[in-house]
Amino acid sequence: MQISRNDTIFALASGAGRAGIAVVRLSGPACRFVLELMAGHVPRPRRLELCRLRHPLSRDLLDEALVAFFPSPNSFTGEDVAELHVHGGRAVIGAVIAGLGEISGCRLAGPGEFSRRALLNGKMDLSAIEGLGDLIDAETEMQRRQAMRQMRGELRDAVERWRTTLIEASAFVEAELDFADETDVPDGLRERAMALLVSVADELRREIARARSGERIRSGLTVVIAGPPNAGKSTLLNALAQRDVAIVSDIPGTTRDSIEVHWDLAGIPVTLVDTAGLRESRDPIEQEGVRRARDRARNADVILSLRAFDSQTEHLQDAPGAVIIPIRTKIDLATGRGVGSDASLDELELSAATGEGVEALVARLETMAKNVVADGGLVTRARHREAFAGALATLERAISAGPGHPGELFAEDIRLAMRYLGRVTGRVDVEDVLDRLFAGFCIGK
């Protein structure tokens, strides 16, 4: 995205729609001029002052607002920033935005452009910006905590600590290369550098092993409800969601497409997916539904594999990598209560219609989800994991080559490892990341 940093940008920074207060944010060199023109003066820095906002051309009164000014460089973006806290009616917001658009050098901000300026001005690193985006999107308590840790620099601090260690190792290697003939250069520089590389590699290896937990906290778990027609899949979905999401019918094949529900499971985001009944069919629409059901199951984290109390159908097994929980449903319809005679030891029995056994299923899912994310580390995105893996691979190459590794190649491996780590915080090679990242941000952030 081509952007001009000479423009003063503005946008609605609060939520759209009717509200008591709306915040219009500005950033750029014309902030002082805009405040003098529309508010009559520039308020004292970091103080809210009540001002009458007027249209820059017609001088019509637009609103009485609380106005704040944050001078550069002590602002979110590092530039002069102003905030107009206006009344939240759509007409007021529209009039203020339209008035700002009449001022030369001012324009509407693009998605995430305020945060992008904060990055370019060195106020935040790329990992903190990602944490900010995750904080805005957080739907569960665990997501909020993870985003706060990243926004406040936990990932950045670790990366910078590793880079500092590698810089020290690089200095040892360079000293060995450049001053090998000097008598005052101590022995064992290569061994000292190697020890530093081993320590960083060990930490990287540990974080990569924990990566799945961190990524799952951010993106959530996918739980697919699968099984033959009339096994009670839609009824179970409604019971877990605690509302009528899916149509329940005794007619086989009612569910033709996947139905998704977002669920907060003990602070862990979960996507519940109800799927079409698995069976052979000549109906092309049902065939497509079955194909989609199997596809969702293959990509699930957890599968609730259902069969009715009177069914001998085998549970779904075609899901490598997923945790499968076998469930026998509709036990309220069983007579004599001899339901579990052919059930496996880990098969749950429940009735989604009456609620019997549902609480036990939820408890089992909670335990399973907590185990998945129990060791959440620094990694929250595939981009972090790939950068860590690249750095680890170059360090392992240098370590495995041992003392016989030519010094020039040893030093180059260290430089490559630092370059991989620099991608995490935005020191190098981030232009291809920025457009994708900020495209997902809201206007005004």
Secondary structure, 3 states (H helix, E strand, C coil): CCCCCCCEEEEECCCCCCEEEEEEEEECCCHHHHHHHHCCCCCCECCCEEEEEECCCCCCEEEEEEEEEECCCCCCCCCCEEEEEEEECHHHHHHHHHHHHCCCCEEECCECHHHHHHHHCCCCCHHHHHHHHHHHHCCCHHHHHHHHHHHCCHHHHHHHHHHHHHHHHHHHHHHHHHCCCCCCCCCCHHHHHHHHHHHHHHHHHHHHHCHHHHHHHHHCEEEEEECCCCCCHHHHHHHHHCCCCCCCCCCCCCCCCCEEEEEEECCEEEEEEECCCCCCCCCHHHHHHHHHHHHHHHCCCEEEEEEECCCCCCCCCCCCCCEEEEEEECHHHCCCCCHHHHCCCCCEECCCCCCCCHHHHHHHHHHHHHHHHCCCCCCCCHHHHHHHHHHHHHHHHHHHHHHHCCHHHHHHHHHHHHHHHHHHHCCCCCHHHHHHHHHCCCECC
